[in-house]
């Protein structure tokens, strides 16, 4: 037996003797038993406050107060169904698909807005489906693509380009010098003269109407 084997054997014998002796150098049996027990830490239970639902009588009292303070308001007894709103939105899109002429208004008011509405109504009544479109709304909602996706759209009538030059719609605008014409997303565009001038000059109104008829008959 070489020296290394002897050293290992003596060491093991010594450790065995020390472990069995009454003077334990490590821990007592009770200490060992304590630390060997499986300690399961129980999570603390947090009591959540229940969500308080408003009492029906409170809602009734509030409704009565609102009716007394603002009788012109109509209070709903239940959450409104959005089916009607969806139906209206769908109908609006259907109208765009059937549109042949669009008259775009860009923030006009008073007589100017009435004039644009009258032009759209005259075209719709006498020639082909037409509608006045609130350009500010389409600009805000970024829905010009929806507007120009209408397969039936034949003509767009709009105020002078300078009034909407900085808008998203302007990116769809093109001039065609060879034919002295304009277009929006490939749709023929008829730019209006100054609306105050049109309102004051019957001859200009007549000229505008001839231009519209000519565009739609070509």
C-alpha positions in Angstrom: 0.0 0.0 0.0 1.6 3.3 -1.0 1.6 6.5 1.0 -1.4 8.1 -0.7 -3.7 5.1 0.0 -2.6 5.0 3.6 -3.3 8.7 4.0 -6.9 8.4 2.5 -7.6 5.3 4.7 -6.5 7.0 7.9 -8.5 10.2 7.1 -11.7 8.2 6.5 -11.2 6.3 9.7 -10.6 9.5 11.7 -13.8 11.2 10.3 -15.9 8.1 11.1 -14.6 8.0 14.6 -15.3 11.7 15.1 -18.9 11.4 13.8 -19.7 8.6 16.2 -18.2 10.2 19.2 -20.3 12.1 21.8 -18.5 15.4 21.2 -20.0 16.2 17.8 -18.1 18.9 15.9 -21.0 19.6 13.5 -24.6 19.8 14.8 -26.8 18.0 17.2 -29.5 15.6 16.1 -32.2 18.1 17.0 -30.5 20.8 14.9 -30.1 18.4 12.0 -33.7 17.4 12.2 -34.8 21.1 12.3 -32.9 22.1 9.2 -33.9 18.9 7.4 -37.6 19.7 7.8 -39.1 20.9 4.6 -40.0 24.5 5.1 -42.9 25.7 2.9 -43.3 29.4 2.8 -47.0 30.2 2.5 -47.7 33.3 0.5 -49.5 36.0 2.3 -53.1 36.3 1.5 -54.1 39.8 0.5 -57.7 40.7 1.0 -59.0 42.6 -2.0 -61.7 45.1 -1.6 -64.7 44.1 -3.6 -65.6 46.3 -6.6 -68.6 48.2 -5.5 -71.4 48.3 -8.0 -73.6 51.4 -8.0 -76.9 50.8 -6.4 -79.9 51.0 -8.8 -81.5 53.5 -6.5 -78.4 55.7 -6.8 -78.6 55.6 -10.6 -82.3 56.3 -10.4 -81.7 59.3 -8.2 -78.9 60.6 -10.5 -81.2 60.1 -13.6 -83.9 62.1 -11.9 -81.5 64.9 -11.0 -80.2 65.1 -14.6 -83.8 65.1 -16.0 -84.7 68.0 -13.7 -81.5 70.0 -14.5 -81.5 69.3 -18.2 -85.0 68.2 -19.4 -83.9 68.5 -23.1 -81.5 65.6 -22.7 -82.7 62.1 -23.5 -81.4 59.4 -21.1 -81.1 55.9 -22.3 -82.3 53.1 -20.0 -79.7 50.7 -21.5 -76.4 50.7 -23.4 -77.1 51.7 -27.0 -76.7 49.0 -29.6 -74.0 50.0 -32.2 -75.8 48.0 -34.9 -77.5 51.2 -36.1 -74.2 53.1 -36.2 -72.6 50.3 -38.2 -75.5 50.3 -40.6 -75.2 54.0 -41.2 -71.4 53.7 -41.7 -72.0 50.9 -44.2 -74.7 52.9 -46.0 -72.3 55.9 -46.2 -69.7 53.7 -47.9 -72.3 52.3 -50.3 -73.2 55.9 -51.3 -69.5 56.5 -52.0 -69.4 53.5 -54.3 -72.4 54.7 -56.2 -71.1 58.2 -56.5 -70.4 59.7 -60.0 -69.5 63.3 -59.1 -68.0 64.6 -55.8 -68.1 68.3 -54.9 -65.4 68.8 -52.2 -65.9 71.5 -49.6 -62.8 72.6 -47.6 -64.1 74.5 -44.6 -66.4 76.8 -46.5 -69.3 78.3 -44.6 -72.3 80.5 -45.2 -73.2 81.3 -48.9 -70.0 79.6 -50.2 -71.0 76.3 -48.6 -74.6 76.7 -49.8 -73.3 77.2 -53.3 -71.3 74.0 -53.3 -74.2 72.1 -51.9 -76.5 73.6 -54.6 -74.0 72.5 -57.3 -74.0 69.0 -56.0 -77.7 68.9 -55.7 -78.2 70.2 -59.3 -75.9 67.6 -60.7 -77.5 64.8 -58.7 -81.1 65.9 -59.8 -80.4 66.7 -63.4 -77.5 64.6 -64.6 -76.0 61.8 -62.4 -75.5 60.8 -58.7 -73.5 63.5 -57.0 -72.7 64.5 -53.4 -70.9 67.3 -51.5 -68.0 65.8 -49.5 -66.6 67.4 -46.4 -62.9 67.4 -47.3 -61.8 68.4 -43.8 -63.4 65.2 -42.4 -61.6 63.0 -45.0 -58.4 64.8 -44.3 -58.7 64.4 -40.5 -59.6 60.7 -40.8 -57.1 60.0 -43.6 -59.7 58.2 -45.7 -59.0 59.7 -49.1 -58.0 56.2 -50.3 -61.6 55.0 -49.4 -63.0 57.9 -51.4 -61.0 57.4 -54.5 -61.5 53.6 -54.5 -65.1 54.2 -55.7 -65.2 52.5 -59.1 -68.0 54.8 -60.3 -66.4 58.2 -59.6 -66.1 60.2 -62.9 -65.5 63.8 -61.8 -64.3 65.7 -58.8 -65.2 69.4 -58.4 -63.2 71.3 -55.8 -62.2 74.9 -54.8 -59.0 76.4 -56.2 -55.9 74.3 -55.4 -54.3 77.1 -53.3 -57.0 76.4 -50.6 -55.9 72.8 -50.0 -52.3 73.0 -51.2 -50.8 71.8 -47.9 -53.2 68.9 -47.4 -52.9 65.1 -47.9 -55.2 65.5 -50.8 -52.6 67.6 -52.6 -50.3 64.6 -53.0 -52.9 63.1 -55.4 -53.1 66.3 -57.5 -51.7 66.5 -61.0 -51.7 69.1 -63.7 -51.8 68.1 -67.4 -50.4 71.1 -69.4 -51.0 69.5 -72.8 -54.7 69.4 -72.2 -55.0 72.2 -69.7 -56.6 69.8 -67.3 -56.2 68.5 -63.8 -56.8 65.3 -61.9 -56.9 63.8 -58.5 -55.7 60.2 -58.2 -56.4 59.8 -61.9 -60.0 61.2 -61.6 -60.7 64.3 -63.7 -60.7 67.4 -61.6 -62.7 70.6 -62.2 -61.2 73.5 -60.2 -63.7 76.2 -59.3 -63.1 79.9 -59.7 -63.4 82.1 -56.7 -66.8 81.3 -55.1 -67.6 84.9 -54.3 -67.1 85.8 -58.0 -69.3 82.9 -59.0 -72.0 84.1 -56.6 -71.9 87.6 -58.1 -71.7 86.7 -61.7 -74.4 84.7 -63.4 -72.3 84.3 -66.6 -69.6 82.5 -64.6 -72.3 80.1 -63.1 -73.5 79.4 -66.7 -69.9 78.7 -67.8 -69.3 76.4 -64.8 -72.5 74.4 -65.7 -71.4 74.0 -69.3 -68.0 72.8 -68.1 -69.6 70.2 -65.8 -71.9 68.9 -68.6 -68.9 68.8 -71.0 -66.8 66.8 -68.6 -69.5 64.3 -67.9 -70.4 63.8 -71.5 -66.8 63.2 -72.7 
